[in-house]
Amino acid sequence: MGQHCCQHKAKELEKLQKRQSKVLWIILVINAVMFFVEFSGGIKAASLSLAGDSLDMLADALVYGFSLYVIKKGKKAQVRSAMLKGGIMYISAIAVFARATYQLFAQTVPTVQLMSEIAILALVANLICFLLLIRHRNDNINMSSVWLCSRNDIIANTSVLLTAGLVLLTGSFLPDLILGLLLTFVFAQSAGKVLTQARQ
């Protein structure tokens, strides 16, 4: 009876791992594609916040790649992956801060229409990712940290849209700068949560 129970649990775990793998592959492709869309759009629209958000898409694509690597591995591998993801999130925060600093000196006003269109596209893409991940957020530390990344993406996309609206109203580069600094705080805070979970 005990052996039957163990076999049943092993089969359930294998099914869970396959479901996680499928979801992560879909999200990996979405983030990789959106990185190129946002980065090229950010350059064309002269939008530093949009280009900065594309770096987060790139980081997420790398994160999901590592998550796929550890799905069938033990707790130690999951912890190492979570630590690495926390590090990548901190690097993203530094990148946003660097862009905000550059914007302070460059004072370039973004093209609002193109910036808004790409930000909306990115928001829709990240909402899809968020909904795909929500059922897996409590599976393990790995999927929990991936879900946190997805939540932060939605916050970042909404911030870019708000920036576009404020730039349209004020004709100033300052909204991009202010919200860029807010993004830095959100990314750094979530990175701390991921690293704390991994240490625990």
C-alpha contacts under 8 A as a table, 3 or more apart, distances in Angstrom:
res1	aa1	res2	aa2	distance
1	M	4	H	5.07
1	M	5	C	6.26
2	G	5	C	5.05
2	G	6	C	6.27
3	Q	6	C	5.10
3	Q	7	Q	6.18
4	H	7	Q	5.11
4	H	8	H	6.15
5	C	8	H	5.07
5	C	9	K	6.24
6	C	9	K	5.08
6	C	10	A	6.13
7	Q	10	A	5.05
7	Q	11	K	6.23
8	H	11	K	5.18
8	H	12	E	6.24
9	K	12	E	5.03
9	K	13	L	6.09
10	A	13	L	5.09
10	A	14	E	6.18
11	K	14	E	5.07
11	K	15	K	6.24
12	E	15	K	5.10
12	E	16	L	6.20
13	L	16	L	5.02
13	L	17	Q	6.17
14	E	17	Q	5.10
14	E	18	K	6.26
15	K	18	K	5.16
15	K	19	R	6.29
16	L	19	R	5.15
16	L	20	Q	6.17
17	Q	20	Q	5.05
17	Q	21	S	6.04
17	Q	71	I	6.15
17	Q	72	K	6.74
18	K	21	S	5.04
18	K	22	K	6.20
19	R	22	K	5.26
19	R	23	V	6.32
20	Q	23	V	5.25
20	Q	24	L	6.13
20	Q	71	I	7.55
20	Q	136	H	7.29
21	S	24	L	5.18
21	S	25	W	6.17
21	S	68	L	6.00
21	S	71	I	7.09
22	K	25	W	5.28
22	K	26	I	6.45
23	V	26	I	5.30
23	V	27	I	6.33
23	V	132	L	6.55
23	V	133	L	7.20
24	L	27	I	5.06
24	L	28	L	5.88
24	L	64	Y	6.03
24	L	65	G	7.93
24	L	67	S	7.57
24	L	68	L	6.69
25	W	28	L	5.00
25	W	29	V	6.34
25	W	64	Y	7.60
25	W	68	L	7.66
26	I	29	V	5.41
26	I	30	I	6.37
27	I	30	I	5.01
27	I	31	N	6.13
27	I	61	A	7.78
27	I	64	Y	7.47
27	I	129	C	5.78
28	L	31	N	5.32
28	L	32	A	6.13
28	L	60	D	7.52
28	L	61	A	5.00
28	L	62	L	7.92
28	L	64	Y	5.71
28	L	65	G	6.90
29	V	32	A	5.16
29	V	33	V	6.17
29	V	61	A	7.48
30	I	33	V	5.39
30	I	34	M	6.12
30	I	125	A	6.85
31	N	34	M	5.03
31	N	35	F	6.01
31	N	57	M	5.25
31	N	58	L	6.76
31	N	60	D	6.59
31	N	61	A	5.40
32	A	35	F	5.25
32	A	36	F	6.94
32	A	57	M	6.80
32	A	58	L	6.28
32	A	61	A	5.58
33	V	36	F	5.59
33	V	37	V	6.45
34	M	37	V	4.84
34	M	38	E	5.83
34	M	54	S	7.25
34	M	57	M	6.67
34	M	122	A	6.68
34	M	125	A	7.86
35	F	38	E	5.32
35	F	39	F	5.89
35	F	54	S	4.82
35	F	55	L	6.90
35	F	56	D	7.98
35	F	57	M	5.09
35	F	58	L	5.53
36	F	39	F	5.24
36	F	40	S	6.00
36	F	54	S	7.44
37	V	40	S	5.59
37	V	41	G	5.94
37	V	54	S	7.99
37	V	118	I	7.67
38	E	41	G	4.95
38	E	42	G	5.76
38	E	50	L	6.30
38	E	51	A	6.14
38	E	53	D	7.36
38	E	54	S	5.10
38	E	118	I	6.55
38	E	119	A	7.85
38	E	122	A	7.58
39	F	42	G	5.06
39	F	43	I	6.36
39	F	50	L	7.14
39	F	51	A	4.83
39	F	52	G	7.88
39	F	54	S	5.24
39	F	55	L	7.63
40	S	43	I	5.25
40	S	44	K	6.23
40	S	51	A	7.71
41	G	44	K	5.03
41	G	45	A	5.91
41	G	50	L	7.55
41	G	51	A	7.47
41	G	114	L	7.40
41	G	115	M	7.28
41	G	118	I	6.88
42	G	45	A	5.18
42	G	46	A	5.71
42	G	47	S	4.81
42	G	48	L	6.39
42	G	49	S	7.64
42	G	50	L	4.98
42	G	51	A	4.47
42	G	115	M	7.05
43	I	46	A	5.04
43	I	47	S	6.53
43	I	48	L	7.77
43	I	51	A	6.74
44	K	47	S	7.79
45	A	110	P	5.71
45	A	111	T	4.85
45	A	112	V	7.56
45	A	114	L	6.03
45	A	115	M	6.01
46	A	108	T	7.07
46	A	109	V	7.21
46	A	110	P	4.91
46	A	111	T	6.50
47	S	50	L	5.32
47	S	51	A	6.32
47	S	109	V	7.55
47	S	110	P	4.74
47	S	111	T	7.03
47	S	115	M	6.65
48	L	51	A	5.06
48	L	52	G	5.87
48	L	99	R	6.40
48	L	100	A	7.65
48	L	103	Q	7.15
48	L	110	P	7.78
48	L	176	D	7.42
49	S	52	G	4.89
49	S	53	D	6.05
49	S	96	V	7.62
49	S	99	R	7.64
49	S	100	A	7.94
49	S	160	V	6.31
49	S	176	D	6.12
49	S	180	G	6.32
50	L	53	D	5.03
50	L	54	S	6.37
50	L	115	M	6.90
50	L	119	A	7.14
50	L	160	V	6.55
51	A	54	S	5.04
51	A	55	L	6.76
52	G	55	L	5.29
52	G	56	D	6.96
52	G	95	A	6.98
52	G	96	V	5.57
52	G	99	R	6.91
53	D	56	D	5.14
53	D	57	M	6.62
53	D	96	V	7.87
53	D	156	A	6.79
53	D	157	N	7.39
54	S	57	M	4.91
54	S	58	L	6.35
55	L	58	L	5.00
55	L	59	A	6.19
55	L	92	S	6.71
55	L	95	A	7.78
56	D	59	A	4.94
56	D	60	D	6.08
56	D	89	M	7.88
56	D	92	S	5.95
56	D	153	D	7.51
57	M	60	D	5.04
57	M	61	A	6.23
57	M	153	D	7.93
58	L	61	A	5.15
58	L	62	L	6.43
59	A	62	L	5.16
59	A	63	V	6.09
59	A	88	I	6.38
59	A	89	M	7.32
59	A	92	S	7.21
60	D	63	V	4.77
60	D	64	Y	6.08
60	D	149	C	7.10
61	A	64	Y	5.29
61	A	65	G	6.28
62	L	65	G	5.05
62	L	66	F	6.43
63	V	66	F	5.20
63	V	67	S	6.21
63	V	85	K	5.83
63	V	88	I	7.85
63	V	146	V	7.56
64	Y	67	S	4.78
64	Y	68	L	6.15
64	Y	146	V	7.25
65	G	68	L	5.24
65	G	69	Y	6.45
66	F	69	Y	4.94
66	F	70	V	6.55
66	F	81	S	6.32
67	S	70	V	5.35
67	S	71	I	6.24
67	S	78	Q	7.86
67	S	81	S	6.81
67	S	142	N	6.57
67	S	143	M	7.70
67	S	146	V	7.86
68	L	71	I	5.41
69	Y	72	K	7.49
69	Y	73	K	7.78
70	V	73	K	4.88
70	V	74	G	7.45
70	V	77	A	5.95
70	V	78	Q	5.75
70	V	81	S	7.21
71	I	78	Q	7.72
73	K	77	A	6.08
73	K	78	Q	7.13
74	G	77	A	5.61
74	G	78	Q	6.46
75	K	78	Q	4.99
75	K	79	V	6.09
76	K	79	V	5.09
76	K	80	R	6.25
77	A	80	R	5.11
77	A	81	S	6.14
78	Q	81	S	5.06
78	Q	82	A	6.13
78	Q	141	I	7.02
78	Q	142	N	5.78
79	V	82	A	5.03
79	V	83	M	6.14
79	V	141	I	7.46
79	V	142	N	7.51
79	V	198	A	5.12
79	V	199	R	7.72
80	R	83	M	5.08
80	R	84	L	6.18
80	R	198	A	7.69
81	S	84	L	5.06
81	S	85	K	6.10
81	S	142	N	7.25
82	A	85	K	4.98
82	A	86	G	6.12
82	A	141	I	7.28
82	A	142	N	6.03
82	A	145	S	6.69
82	A	194	V	6.37
82	A	195	L	6.82
82	A	198	A	6.02
83	M	86	G	5.09
83	M	87	G	6.30
83	M	194	V	7.07
83	M	195	L	5.48
83	M	198	A	6.19
84	L	87	G	4.99
84	L	88	I	6.24
85	K	88	I	4.99
85	K	89	M	6.18
85	K	145	S	7.79
85	K	191	A	7.75
85	K	194	V	7.64
86	G	89	M	5.10
86	G	90	Y	6.36
86	G	190	S	7.83
86	G	191	A	4.49
86	G	192	G	6.93
86	G	194	V	5.52
86	G	195	L	5.58
87	G	90	Y	5.09
87	G	91	I	6.31
87	G	191	A	6.97
88	I	91	I	4.99
88	I	92	S	6.23
89	M	92	S	4.98
89	M	93	A	6.31
89	M	187	F	6.05
89	M	188	A	6.88
89	M	190	S	7.71
89	M	191	A	5.47
90	Y	93	A	4.98
90	Y	94	I	6.30
90	Y	187	F	6.64
90	Y	188	A	5.52
90	Y	191	A	5.98
91	I	94	I	5.02
91	I	95	A	6.17
92	S	95	A	5.00
92	S	96	V	6.27
92	S	184	T	7.90
92	S	187	F	7.16
93	A	96	V	5.20
93	A	97	F	6.25
93	A	183	L	7.16
93	A	184	T	4.51
93	A	185	F	7.34
93	A	187	F	5.39
93	A	188	A	5.92
94	I	97	F	5.03
94	I	98	A	6.07
94	I	184	T	6.97
95	A	98	A	5.03
95	A	99	R	6.23
96	V	99	R	5.12
96	V	100	A	6.15
96	V	180	G	6.07
96	V	181	L	7.28
96	V	183	L	7.12
96	V	184	T	5.99
97	F	100	A	4.99
97	F	101	T	6.19
97	F	180	G	6.67
97	F	181	L	6.07
97	F	184	T	6.03
98	A	101	T	5.08
98	A	102	Y	6.22
99	R	102	Y	4.94
99	R	103	Q	6.07
99	R	180	G	7.77
100	A	103	Q	5.05
100	A	104	L	6.38
100	A	176	D	7.50
100	A	177	L	5.02
100	A	178	I	7.82
100	A	180	G	5.65
100	A	181	L	6.66
101	T	104	L	5.22
101	T	105	F	6.99
101	T	177	L	7.67
102	Y	105	F	5.45
102	Y	106	A	6.09
103	Q	106	A	4.95
103	Q	107	Q	5.45
103	Q	108	T	6.85
103	Q	173	F	7.52
103	Q	176	D	7.93
103	Q	177	L	6.45
104	L	107	Q	5.72
104	L	174	L	7.73
104	L	177	L	6.79
107	Q	173	F	5.73
107	Q	174	L	7.96
108	T	173	F	6.13
109	V	167	V	7.46
109	V	171	G	7.10
109	V	172	S	6.12
109	V	173	F	4.91
110	P	115	M	7.25
110	P	164	A	7.98
110	P	167	V	7.62
110	P	173	F	7.32
111	T	114	L	6.00
111	T	115	M	6.08
112	V	115	M	5.05
112	V	116	S	5.96
112	V	164	A	5.44
112	V	165	G	7.64
112	V	167	V	7.09
112	V	168	L	6.41
113	Q	116	S	5.21
113	Q	117	E	6.26
114	L	117	E	5.17
114	L	118	I	6.28
115	M	118	I	5.52
115	M	119	A	6.10
115	M	161	L	7.88
115	M	164	A	6.67
116	S	119	A	5.04
116	S	120	I	6.11
116	S	160	V	7.77
116	S	161	L	5.83
116	S	164	A	6.08
117	E	120	I	5.28
117	E	121	L	6.36
118	I	121	L	5.01
118	I	122	A	6.15
119	A	122	A	5.04
119	A	123	L	6.09
119	A	157	N	5.91
119	A	158	T	7.83
119	A	160	V	6.37
119	A	161	L	6.03
120	I	123	L	4.98
120	I	124	V	6.25
120	I	157	N	7.49
120	I	161	L	7.25
121	L	124	V	5.26
121	L	125	A	6.29
122	A	125	A	5.05
122	A	126	N	6.17
122	A	157	N	6.60
123	L	126	N	5.15
123	L	127	L	6.09
123	L	153	D	7.88
123	L	154	I	6.05
123	L	157	N	5.37
123	L	158	T	7.12
124	V	127	L	5.11
124	V	128	I	6.35
125	A	128	I	5.29
125	A	129	C	6.49
126	N	129	C	4.89
126	N	130	F	6.03
126	N	150	S	6.59
126	N	153	D	6.41
126	N	154	I	6.03
127	L	130	F	4.94
127	L	131	L	6.19
127	L	154	I	6.78
128	I	131	L	5.30
128	I	132	L	6.26
129	C	132	L	5.12
129	C	133	L	6.23
129	C	150	S	6.67
130	F	133	L	5.21
130	F	134	I	6.04
130	F	147	W	6.89
130	F	150	S	5.54
130	F	151	R	6.59
131	L	134	I	5.34
131	L	135	R	7.82
132	L	135	R	7.11
133	L	136	H	5.35
133	L	137	R	6.23
133	L	143	M	7.86
133	L	146	V	7.93
133	L	147	W	5.97
134	I	137	R	5.37
134	I	147	W	6.86
135	R	138	N	7.53
136	H	139	D	5.26
136	H	143	M	6.23
136	H	144	S	7.48
136	H	147	W	7.99
137	R	140	N	7.34
137	R	143	M	5.36
137	R	144	S	4.50
137	R	145	S	7.90
137	R	146	V	7.73
137	R	147	W	5.68
138	N	141	I	7.60
138	N	143	M	7.00
138	N	144	S	5.85
139	D	143	M	6.26
139	D	144	S	7.15
140	N	143	M	5.56
140	N	144	S	6.14
141	I	144	S	5.02
141	I	145	S	6.21
141	I	197	Q	7.11
141	I	198	A	7.30
142	N	145	S	5.41
142	N	146	V	6.39
143	M	146	V	4.95
143	M	147	W	6.13
144	S	147	W	5.15
144	S	148	L	6.35
145	S	148	L	5.00
145	S	149	C	6.36
145	S	194	V	5.83
146	V	149	C	5.09
146	V	150	S	6.44
147	W	150	S	5.05
147	W	151	R	6.27
148	L	151	R	5.10
148	L	152	N	6.26
148	L	190	S	7.07
149	C	152	N	5.17
149	C	153	D	6.33
149	C	190	S	7.88
150	S	153	D	5.07
150	S	154	I	6.67
151	R	154	I	5.37
151	R	155	I	6.58
152	N	155	I	5.01
152	N	156	A	6.12
152	N	186	V	7.27
152	N	187	F	7.05
152	N	190	S	7.89
153	D	156	A	4.98
153	D	157	N	6.12
154	I	157	N	5.12
154	I	158	T	6.13
155	I	158	T	5.23
155	I	159	S	6.18
156	A	159	S	5.04
156	A	160	V	6.32
156	A	183	L	6.38
157	N	160	V	5.10
157	N	161	L	6.37
158	T	161	L	5.11
158	T	162	L	6.17
159	S	162	L	5.00
159	S	163	T	6.02
159	S	179	L	6.43
159	S	183	L	7.79
160	V	163	T	4.90
160	V	164	A	6.26
160	V	176	D	7.77
160	V	179	L	7.71
161	L	164	A	5.08
161	L	165	G	6.44
162	L	165	G	5.13
162	L	166	L	6.25
163	T	166	L	5.12
163	T	167	V	6.01
163	T	175	P	5.49
163	T	176	D	5.54
163	T	179	L	6.85
164	A	167	V	5.11
164	A	168	L	6.18
164	A	176	D	7.95
165	G	168	L	5.12
165	G	169	L	6.30
166	L	169	L	5.03
166	L	170	T	5.97
166	L	171	G	7.86
166	L	175	P	6.10
167	V	170	T	5.24
167	V	171	G	5.07
167	V	172	S	5.50
167	V	173	F	6.51
167	V	174	L	7.83
167	V	175	P	6.26
167	V	176	D	7.57
168	L	171	G	5.54
172	S	175	P	7.00
173	F	176	D	5.69
173	F	177	L	6.78
174	L	177	L	4.98
174	L	178	I	6.21
175	P	178	I	5.16
175	P	179	L	6.08
176	D	179	L	5.47
176	D	180	G	5.89
177	L	180	G	5.08
177	L	181	L	6.47
178	I	181	L	5.32
178	I	182	L	6.54
179	L	182	L	4.84
179	L	183	L	6.15
180	G	183	L	5.10
180	G	184	T	6.42
181	L	184	T	5.03
181	L	185	F	6.57
182	L	185	F	5.17
182	L	186	V	6.45
183	L	186	V	5.14
183	L	187	F	6.15
184	T	187	F	5.32
184	T	188	A	6.10
185	F	188	A	5.23
185	F	189	Q	6.04
186	V	189	Q	5.17
186	V	190	S	6.24
187	F	190	S	5.29
187	F	191	A	6.09
188	A	191	A	5.04
188	A	192	G	6.26
189	Q	192	G	5.16
189	Q	193	K	6.54
190	S	193	K	4.98
190	S	194	V	6.32
191	A	194	V	5.17
191	A	195	L	6.20
192	G	195	L	5.17
192	G	196	T	6.01
193	K	196	T	5.06
193	K	197	Q	6.17
194	V	197	Q	5.21
194	V	198	A	6.26
195	L	198	A	5.04
195	L	199	R	6.22
196	T	199	R	5.16
196	T	200	Q	6.22
197	Q	200	Q	5.13
